[in-house]
């Protein structure tokens, strides 16, 4: 583990990792909020919905450090990932921002800021548009050139960065989903602009009819001027009709059928690229309750779980030393947190787990935030929920439960 209390003679051996170049100071890095990623999500509501669904889902799962199956509550790395990755972010906000970058720019990077002994102390998010990956020509190791505000670049080895990507054709740079959707998004934008241009033509006009009632020229002009002054200050246009003429206003739907079709196609293509169910983007046209439930299961299994695997493997590889890994330390997401809102499903799962003998009652109570019970620390057998050690030593108790149902809560014949 990290030798926090005792300084080693050779700091290069403090962590079982190669020495890395000194990183630039924290204050010299660009702000994490870049115009391109922000504009990408602002420019299309389907993109915003897709990115936020994935980012919020990943960020809502608690991330912890375990040794075997034991939560390492007192370990500095546990505090790093579950309390404060850096001074600016909570764990939720940190994961949410990293996922937002990964799903807009194709890549997300966080600088691992070490202490004097090489132990990670901060995970500072970098602007992915200012990071340039490059493979070392001799060693094949990935290096990353970080461009600062002053235009200078610092090369850093891959072991000093947390790197998560979208799909990649070369294993170096993730493909931007926005680039895949470029044609669809451009067409969607053009159709909407055309519709707005048509609306701007005549549909905002108001027709004022002034009948010929014998008003004098000066009185008539006063009526017209008063109306114009009050109405045009609101940014609207007015057409004045005189002589008792009447007018029929033009009628055009703000969003016609073609625009609706284009929006539906855009949502479906965005859902396809981001691998999420269309109903999560507001398209319920082909979704019933049963299909929505099935699609959510597929979303968790085929979209979220691969993301979780990438995160866990990257954190284990970059934050743990080989000695830590051999000792059984692992970072793991609590994926069960996604199902906790469904109390019926969780209750059924825990009941089967206890009766099946693969979870202790106190383990269930711990997950639900309840204190342990004096009799809940053992695995149970399913018949009368006997402790397994008793059932193994005294199998006749299980047989007795079958032949004497009154002891198991049944009725005597």
C-alpha positions, -999 to 999 in steps of 0.1 A, spaced: 0 0 0 10 37 -2 38 44 24 23 76 37 39 75 71 74 65 61 95 81 34 114 55 14 151 60 5 144 57 -32 111 75 -40 111 58 -74 103 25 -56 76 40 -34 51 30 -60 56 0 -81 54 21 -113 79 38 -137 89 73 -128 69 99 -147 77 135 -159 67 163 -136 32 175 -144 24 212 -149 9 230 -120 -28 227 -115 -35 263 -121 -20 263 -156 -45 239 -170 -73 251 -191 -109 252 -177 -127 219 -182 -157 237 -197 -149 241 -234 -170 258 -260 -172 229 -284 -186 204 -260 -210 229 -246 -222 240 -280 -226 203 -290 -252 197 -263 -269 230 -266 -273 227 -303 -296 196 -303 -320 184 -276 -317 147 -286 -279 149 -282 -283 166 -248 -308 140 -237 -286 111 -248 -254 124 -232 -272 133 -199 -289 99 -197 -256 80 -200 -236 105 -179 -262 106 -151 -267 68 -151 -229 61 -147 -225 89 -121 -254 76 -100 -236 43 -93 -214 46 -62 -177 38 -68 -157 22 -41 -124 5 -34 -125 -31 -21 -100 -57 -9 -116 -89 -18 -152 -83 -8 -144 -58 20 -150 -21 15 -118 -2 23 -134 27 42 -101 40 57 -80 39 26 -69 72 9 -79 59 -25 -114 51 -13 -118 87 -1 -104 99 -35 -131 81 -56 -161 82 -32 -156 115 -13 -136 141 -34 -117 133 -66 -105 169 -65 -113 202 -47 -139 212 -73 -160 181 -78 -181 156 -59 -177 120 -72 -211 124 -90 -200 156 -107 -166 142 -116 -180 111 -133 -208 131 -149 -184 156 -164 -160 129 -176 -188 110 -192 -201 142 -209 -167 147 -224 -164 111 -235 -198 112 -252 -193 145 -270 -155 146 -277 -150 108 -279 -124 110 -251 -121 120 -215 -89 127 -196 -81 133 -159 -46 141 -147 -34 119 -117 -18 144 -94 6 125 -70 21 134 -37 59 133 -30 57 95 -27 38 90 -59 4 83 -43 -26 98 -61 -41 128 -43 -62 145 -70 -79 136 -103 -81 168 -123 -103 168 -154 -86 181 -186 -101 197 -217 -100 168 -242 -97 192 -271 -63 202 -257 -49 167 -253 -31 151 -282 -23 113 -279 9 100 -295 25 66 -294 62 65 -285 81 53 -316 104 30 -297 85 17 -267 50 18 -281 38 35 -249 10 61 -252 21 97 -244 -2 127 -242 7 162 -251 -13 187 -230 -16 222 -244 -18 250 -218 -33 285 -220 0 299 -230 2 276 -260 30 255 -247 26 217 -246 37 192 -219 42 155 -227 29 131 -201 31 93 -201 -2 74 -201 3 62 -165 -3 98 -153 -37 101 -169 -71 84 -165 -83 79 -201 -117 67 -211 -128 66 -247 -157 59 -270 -152 33 -297 -118 36 -313 -105 23 -346 -68 25 -335 -69 22 -297 -56 57 -293 -84 82 -300 -121 76 -295 -145 84 -323 -167 114 -317 -204 104 -318 -212 138 -331 -190 132 -362 -209 100 -368 -242 119 -366 -230 150 -385 -251 144 -416 -283 138 -396 -277 168 -373 -270 191 -403 -302 180 -421 -322 184 -389 -309 219 -384 -316 229 -420 -352 217 -419 -358 235 -386 -343 267 -399 -364 265 -431 -396 261 -410 -386 291 -388 -380 311 -419 -414 303 -432 -430 312 -399 -411 345 -400 -427 354 -432 -463 361 -424 -476 341 -395 -465 366 -369 -485 394 -385 -517 409 -370 -544 424 -393 -562 455 -379 -594 464 -397 -604 501 -395 -639 505 -409 -649 536 -427 -671 551 -400 -668 587 -408 -637 594 -387 -617 623 -398 -582 620 -411 -566 632 -379 -588 609 -356 -582 579 -379 -544 585 -378 -545 587 -340 -562 553 -337 -537 538 -360 -507 554 -344 -518 544 -309 -522 508 -320 -489 508 -338 -470 523 -309 -484 498 -284 -481 467 -306 -449 472 -326 -429 479 -295 -435 442 -287 -416 433 -319 -447 423 -339 -457 435 -373 -491 450 -382 -510 453 -415 -536 480 -416 -568 475 -437 -592 504 -443 -625 511 -459 -644 483 -442 -623 456 -458 -620 423 -439 -590 400 -439 -584 363 -433 -552 355 -414 -529 330 -429 -529 297 -410 -497 275 -409 -487 251 -382 -456 261 -363 -442 226 -368 -456 207 -398 -456 170 -404 -422 171 -422 -405 187 -393 -420 161 -369 -408 133 -392 -373 147 -393 -372 151 -355 -383 115 -350 -356 103 -375 -330 124 -356 -340 109 -323 -339 74 -336 -305 79 -351 -291 95 -320 -305 66 -300 -288 41 -323 -254 58 -322 -255 62 -284 -270 27 -280 -299 38 -258 -337 31 -261 -356 57 -282 -381 63 -254 -353 77 -232 -352 105 -258 -389 111 -258 -400 88 -287 -428 66 -274 -442 58 -308 -433 22 -309 -430 16 -271 -453 -1 -247 -447 -7 -210 -434 -42 -216 -411 -32 -244 -398 -2 -224 -389 -25 -195 -371 -49 -218 -353 -20 -235 -341 -6 -202 -326 -40 -193 -308 -40 -226 -297 -4 -220 -281 -14 -187 -266 -47 -199 -254 -36 -234 -246 1 -228 -239 9 -192 -221 -24 -182 -194 -20 -209 -188 16 -197 -186 3 -162 -160 -23 -172 -139 3 -190 -139 26 -160 -131 -2 -135 -102 -15 -155 -87 19 -161 -89 29 -125 -74 -5 -114 -46 -1 -139 -37 35 -132 -44 40 -95 -33 7 -80 2 -5 -79 10 -41 -91 15 -50 -54 -20 -36 -46 -36 -56 -74 -19 -88 -63 -31 -82 -27 -67 -82 -40 -75 -45 -42 -101 -35 -68 -123 -5 -77 -159 -15 -83 -192 3 -91 -223 -6 -71 -244 -16 -101 -272 -27 -78 -278 10 -70 -296 13 -104 -323 -12 -93 -329 2 -59 -357 24 -71 -376 -8 -81 -384 -20 -46 -404 -50 -58 -374 -63 -79 -349 -58 -51 -372 -75 -25 -375 -105 -47 -338 -106 -54 -329 -104 -17 -355 -130 -7 -340 -155 -33 -305 -146 -22 -312 -154 15 -333 -185 8 -307 -197 -17 -279 -194 8 -257 -170 -12 -263 -139 9 -265 -134 46 -294 -114 61 -269 -88 75 -254 -83 40 -289 -74 27 -294 -51 57 -261 -34 51 -270 -27 14 -303 -12 26 -287 10 52 -300 -10 82 -280 -20 113 -269 -57 115 -290 -82 134 -276 -106 160 -290 -136 142 -283 -123 106 -246 -132 102 -249 -167 88 -259 -182 55 -293 -199 56 -307 -231 42 -340 -227 23 -363 -251 41 -366 -235 75 -338 -210 69 -314 -230 91 -278 -219 92 -259 -240 67 -235 -253 92 -264 -268 112 -281 -282 81 -249 -299 70 -243 -315 103 -279 -323 110 -296 -331 76 -324 -349 95 -337 -315 105 -345 -308 69 -362 -341 65 -382 -335 96 -394 -302 81 -407 -321 51 -426 -347 72 -438 -323 99 -451 -292 81 -464 -278 114 -429 -269 124 -424 -251 91 -456 -231 94 -478 -255 76 -511 -271 87 -514 -306 102 -537 -330 82 
